[in-house]
Amino acid sequence: LDSSCLSDNKPPSWLKQTVVEDSSKWATRLAACWIDLYLRHKIAATVGQRHHDSDDTEQHQVRKGHCLWLSLLPDASYLKASLPVHWTEETVRNARSTSLEVAVDVAFFTRAEAVDDLVESLVESPYYLHKEENGASTVASDREELRALAQRALDLVQTRSCRLEESEDEHFRVLAPVFDFINYGSTPNAHFALERWSAGEAFLVVRALQDLEADEEVLIDYGASARPAWKCLMSYGFVPQNEQEDLAEVYMHGVRYEVSADTLPIEMVVAASAEENIQQTQNDQEMQEIETQEVVLTSTVARKIAERISEVGFFLLLEPELGPYEGFDEEESFELTASEVLSHKLAASLRWSQHKVLLRCATGLERYAEEEESQGKSQDE
């Protein structure tokens, strides 16, 4: 673990001390570790250093493995386009998720601070001072390139790092080459943990939860950061297709609720029941009697909630109009870039995911209402 993984508890010496000492800035520290590794390999390539297959020392094999890992990481522009923190306001709104919008707003400022910390540290680092014979920096020619490098590192940390626990009170985050290519599964067939073997050396170990077939893909659970779907998109840049564990938002009379495929928040039932009671009561005394009664999901209330959920679900199917950017010349042709196509596709995927949750919830409520009415008729007979 110590030789091959990047750990936030071992940041490079050039990182600002305020970041090193701030426990909340683990992502910045881990991003600095990746930048340090990346720049060391970049400088080695610039000055003509090469890996020799005949060198079988552990240090050489680790460097060789890191070089291969760096070459296999996802394309920077593709990864950037998949993360909502980089999306335009229009694209975020088109996802039609209030939770996602709030998360993006918070993450935007946190990300900006992390980028500033990394750039300020890099400018003072030996890497930025390292010059070629022609006077050009081997790292970057200006701060904008440093900012792009910082964003790249933070994107990788956000989507590929994991948390390891030494004990209940002690934990740290790592970027683990090869391990970080294991995909997410809503029904995982493996799990990972930090283990210390006889010599005391720490290892990141992946163990199967069941017997695996030959060539079967290993899948792990990414934890709470992958649920519900909007959070998985925010954290990792993809939308999981598992509506059974997902939540979808519904606004009813100006109040926001979250429903799943088979559950409703009690507050939503109370509000819908209260509205129904107000419409049916004749005087204040009847209203007081109703208020003391236990809240029950009647067939009438169930159908009313199902109707509202269906309306929201239908709205999610409507494709947002994609217009040109502000100040666009109408005489010019308007085309989306490849990155914009990807981000809009992911926004649409989240809408579809939420639609499926709402459809199952509304269908379940209608079925419940029919059963309640059927039981009521049987009792009357």
C-alpha positions in Angstrom: 0.0 0.0 0.0 2.7 2.5 1.0 4.8 2.0 -2.2 2.1 1.8 -4.8 -0.9 3.9 -3.6 -1.2 7.7 -3.2 -2.4 8.6 0.3 -3.8 11.9 1.6 -1.8 11.4 4.8 1.4 11.6 2.9 1.2 14.9 0.8 4.1 16.3 -1.1 6.4 18.7 0.7 5.6 21.6 -1.6 1.9 21.7 -0.6 0.8 24.6 1.6 1.1 23.8 5.3 -2.4 25.2 6.0 -3.8 22.5 3.6 -1.7 19.8 5.2 -3.0 20.6 8.6 -6.7 21.0 7.7 -8.4 17.6 8.0 -11.3 18.7 5.8 -9.0 19.2 2.8 -8.2 15.6 2.2 -9.2 15.9 -1.5 -6.7 18.7 -2.0 -3.9 16.7 -0.4 -4.7 13.6 -2.5 -4.9 15.7 -5.6 -1.4 17.2 -4.8 -0.1 13.6 -4.5 -1.4 12.8 -8.0 0.0 16.0 -9.4 3.4 15.2 -7.8 3.4 11.8 -9.4 2.3 13.1 -12.8 4.9 15.8 -12.9 7.7 13.5 -11.8 6.8 11.2 -14.7 6.5 14.2 -17.1 9.9 15.6 -16.2 11.5 12.2 -16.5 10.0 11.8 -20.0 11.2 15.4 -20.9 14.8 14.8 -19.9 14.8 11.4 -21.7 14.7 9.0 -18.8 13.3 5.6 -19.8 12.2 2.5 -17.9 14.4 -0.5 -18.6 12.8 -4.0 -18.6 16.1 -5.4 -17.2 15.7 -3.4 -14.0 13.6 -5.6 -11.8 13.9 -3.7 -8.5 10.7 -3.0 -6.6 11.1 0.8 -7.0 11.5 0.4 -10.8 8.5 -1.9 -11.1 6.4 0.6 -9.1 7.5 3.5 -11.3 6.7 1.4 -14.4 3.3 0.5 -13.0 2.5 4.1 -12.2 3.5 5.1 -15.7 1.1 2.5 -17.2 -1.7 3.6 -14.8 -1.3 7.3 -15.7 -1.7 6.3 -19.4 -4.9 4.4 -18.8 -6.8 7.1 -16.8 -9.9 8.5 -18.5 -9.6 11.4 -21.0 -9.6 14.7 -19.1 -12.3 16.4 -21.3 -14.5 13.3 -21.1 -14.2 13.1 -17.3 -14.8 16.9 -16.9 -18.0 16.7 -19.1 -19.4 13.9 -17.0 -19.2 15.8 -13.7 -22.0 18.3 -12.9 -19.6 20.6 -11.0 -18.3 21.6 -14.5 -21.7 21.8 -16.2 -23.4 25.0 -17.3 -26.3 26.3 -15.2 -28.7 25.4 -18.1 -27.5 21.7 -18.1 -27.8 21.4 -14.3 -31.3 22.8 -14.4 -32.2 20.4 -17.3 -31.5 17.5 -14.9 -34.5 18.7 -12.9 -33.2 17.8 -9.5 -33.1 20.3 -6.8 -30.7 18.2 -4.7 -28.3 18.2 -7.6 -28.5 21.9 -8.1 -27.8 22.6 -4.4 -24.9 20.1 -4.4 -23.4 21.7 -7.5 -23.6 25.2 -5.9 -21.8 24.0 -2.8 -19.2 22.0 -4.7 -18.4 24.9 -7.0 -17.0 27.1 -4.2 -15.3 24.2 -2.5 -13.7 23.2 -5.8 -12.6 26.8 -6.5 -10.8 27.0 -3.1 -9.1 23.6 -3.7 -7.9 24.8 -7.1 -6.5 28.0 -5.6 -4.7 26.1 -2.9 -3.1 23.8 -5.5 -2.1 26.5 -7.9 -0.6 28.7 -5.1 1.4 25.7 -3.9 2.6 24.7 -7.4 3.8 28.2 -8.2 6.2 28.0 -5.2 7.2 24.4 -5.8 10.4 23.2 -7.4 8.4 21.9 -10.4 7.4 25.4 -11.5 10.9 26.6 -11.1 12.3 23.7 -13.2 13.2 25.2 -16.6 14.3 23.7 -19.9 17.3 25.1 -21.8 15.1 27.4 -23.7 13.7 28.9 -20.5 10.2 27.3 -20.8 8.7 25.6 -17.8 8.4 21.8 -18.0 5.2 22.0 -15.9 3.1 24.8 -17.4 3.6 28.1 -19.1 1.0 30.0 -17.0 -1.4 29.8 -14.2 -4.3 28.7 -16.4 -2.4 25.5 -17.3 -1.8 25.0 -13.6 -5.5 25.5 -12.9 -6.4 22.9 -15.6 -3.9 20.5 -14.0 -5.5 21.1 -10.6 -9.0 20.5 -11.9 -7.8 17.3 -13.6 -6.3 16.0 -10.4 -9.4 16.9 -8.3 -11.7 15.2 -10.9 -9.7 12.0 -10.6 -9.7 12.2 -6.8 -13.5 12.7 -6.7 -14.2 9.8 -9.0 -11.5 7.3 -8.2 -10.4 7.6 -4.5 -11.6 5.4 -1.6 -11.7 5.7 2.1 -9.7 3.2 4.2 -10.1 2.7 8.0 -7.3 1.8 10.3 -9.7 1.8 13.3 -13.1 3.4 14.2 -11.4 6.7 14.9 -8.6 6.7 12.2 -9.1 6.7 8.5 -7.5 8.1 5.3 -8.2 8.3 1.6 -6.1 6.8 -1.2 -5.8 6.6 -5.0 -5.1 2.9 -5.6 -3.9 2.1 -9.1 -5.7 -0.8 -10.8 -8.2 -1.0 -7.8 -9.7 2.2 -9.0 -10.8 0.5 -12.2 -13.3 -1.7 -10.4 -16.8 -0.7 -11.3 -19.9 0.0 -9.1 -22.6 -2.6 -8.7 -25.9 -2.2 -6.9 -25.6 -5.9 -6.0 -21.8 -6.1 -5.4 -20.0 -9.4 -5.6 -16.9 -8.2 -3.8 -15.8 -5.9 -1.0 -12.5 -4.2 -0.1 -10.7 -3.4 3.2 -7.3 -2.4 4.6 -5.6 -5.5 6.0 -2.2 -5.8 7.8 -0.5 -9.1 7.4 2.1 -10.9 9.5 5.0 -8.5 8.8 2.7 -5.5 9.6 2.7 -4.2 6.1 -0.7 -2.7 5.0 -2.5 -4.0 1.9 -5.7 -2.9 0.2 -7.4 -6.3 -0.3 -10.4 -7.1 -2.5 -12.3 -10.2 -1.4 -15.2 -12.0 -3.2 -18.6 -12.1 -1.4 -19.6 -15.2 -3.4 -18.3 -17.7 -5.9 -17.4 -15.9 -9.2 -17.6 -17.4 -12.6 -14.7 -17.2 -15.0 -14.5 -13.8 -16.7 -17.3 -12.4 -14.4 -16.8 -8.7 -13.7 -15.9 -7.8 -10.1 -18.2 -5.2 -8.7 -18.1 -3.3 -5.5 -20.5 -1.0 -3.6 -19.3 2.7 -3.7 -21.3 3.3 -0.5 -23.5 6.2 0.5 -22.0 8.5 -2.1 -23.6 6.4 -4.8 -27.2 6.7 -3.5 -29.5 8.2 -4.6 -28.9 8.6 -8.3 -28.3 12.3 -8.3 -25.6 11.8 -5.7 -23.9 9.1 -7.7 -23.9 11.4 -10.8 -22.5 14.2 -8.7 -19.8 12.1 -7.2 -18.8 9.7 -10.0 -20.2 11.1 -13.2 -22.7 8.3 -14.0 -26.3 7.4 -13.3 -26.9 3.9 -11.8 -29.9 2.0 -13.1 -31.4 0.8 -9.9 -34.7 2.5 -9.2 -35.5 0.1 -6.4 -33.0 1.9 -4.1 -33.4 5.3 -5.7 -35.3 8.4 -4.6 -37.2 11.0 -6.7 -38.4 14.5 -5.7 -42.0 15.6 -5.9 -43.3 19.1 -5.2 -46.8 19.2 -3.9 -48.4 22.5 -2.9 -45.0 24.1 -2.9 -43.4 21.6 -0.5 -40.6 19.2 -1.6 -40.8 15.5 -0.8 -38.7 12.5 -1.7 -40.4 9.3 -2.6 -39.0 5.8 -3.5 -40.6 3.1 -5.7 -42.4 1.7 -2.7 -42.4 4.3 0.1 -43.8 7.8 0.8 -42.7 10.2 3.5 -45.3 10.4 6.3 -45.3 14.2 6.0 -46.6 13.9 2.4 -49.5 11.6 3.5 -50.3 14.0 6.4 -50.4 17.0 4.1 -52.5 15.3 1.5 -54.9 13.9 4.1 -55.2 17.4 5.7 -56.2 18.9 2.3 -58.8 16.1 1.8 -60.2 16.6 5.3 -60.6 20.4 4.8 -62.6 19.8 1.6 -64.9 17.3 3.3 -65.5 18.9 6.8 -68.6 21.0 7.4 -67.7 22.8 10.6 -64.8 23.5 13.1 -66.0 20.7 15.4 -65.7 18.1 12.7 -62.2 19.5 11.8 -61.1 19.2 15.5 -62.3 15.6 15.6 -60.4 14.7 12.4 -57.2 16.3 13.7 -57.1 14.0 16.7 -57.5 10.9 14.5 -54.5 8.8 13.4 -53.4 9.5 9.9 -54.3 6.7 7.5 -53.5 6.5 3.8 -57.0 6.2 2.4 -57.7 5.2 -1.2 -58.8 8.8 -2.0 -55.6 10.2 -0.6 -53.5 7.5 -2.3 -55.1 8.4 -5.7 -54.5 12.1 -5.2 -50.8 11.6 -4.4 -50.5 9.1 -7.3 -52.0 11.8 -9.6 -49.5 14.4 -8.6 -46.6 11.9 -8.8 -47.7 11.0 -12.3 -47.8 14.6 -13.4 -44.2 15.1 -12.2 -43.1 11.9 -13.9 -44.6 13.0 -17.2 -42.9 16.4 -16.9 -39.6 14.6 -16.6 -40.2 12.9 -20.0 -40.4 16.3 -21.7 -37.1 17.0 -23.4 -35.7 20.5 -22.5 -35.1 22.9 -25.3 -31.4 23.3 -25.9 -30.8 26.9 -26.9 -27.6 28.7 -28.0 -25.4 30.5 -25.4 -26.1 34.1 -24.3 -25.1 36.6 -27.0 -25.2 34.0 -29.8 -25.6 35.3 -33.3 -28.8 33.9 -34.7 -27.4 33.9 -38.2 -24.8 31.4 -37.1 -25.5 27.7 -36.9 -25.8 26.2 -33.5 -24.2 22.9 -32.7 -23.4 21.2 -29.3 -19.8 20.2 -28.7 -19.0 16.6 -27.8 -18.6 17.5 -24.1 -22.0 19.3 -24.1 -23.6 16.2 -25.8 -22.3 14.0 -23.0 -23.4 16.3 -20.2 -26.9 16.7 -21.7 -27.1 12.9 -22.1 -26.3 12.4 -18.4 -28.8 15.0 -17.4 -31.4 13.1 -19.5 -30.4 9.8 -17.9 -31.0 11.3 -14.4 -34.5 12.5 -15.5 -35.3 9.0 -16.9 -34.1 7.4 -13.7 -36.3 9.7 -11.6 -39.2 9.0 -14.0 -39.0 5.3 -13.5 -39.0 5.7 -9.7 -42.1 7.9 -9.9 -43.9 5.6 -12.3 -43.4 2.6 -10.0 -44.5 4.7 -7.0 -47.7 6.0 -8.7 -48.5 2.5 -10.0 -48.1 1.1 -6.5 -50.4 3.7 -5.0 -53.1 3.1 -7.6 -52.8 -0.7 -6.9 -53.1 0.1 -3.1 -56.2 2.3 -3.7 -57.9 -0.5 -5.7 -57.2 -3.0 -2.9 -58.5 -0.7 -0.2 -61.7 0.0 -2.2 -62.1 -3.8 -2.9 -61.8 -4.6 0.8 -64.2 -1.8 1.7 -66.8 -3.3 -0.7 -66.3 -6.8 0.7 -66.9 -5.6 4.2 -70.1 -3.7 3.2 -71.5 -6.9 1.7 
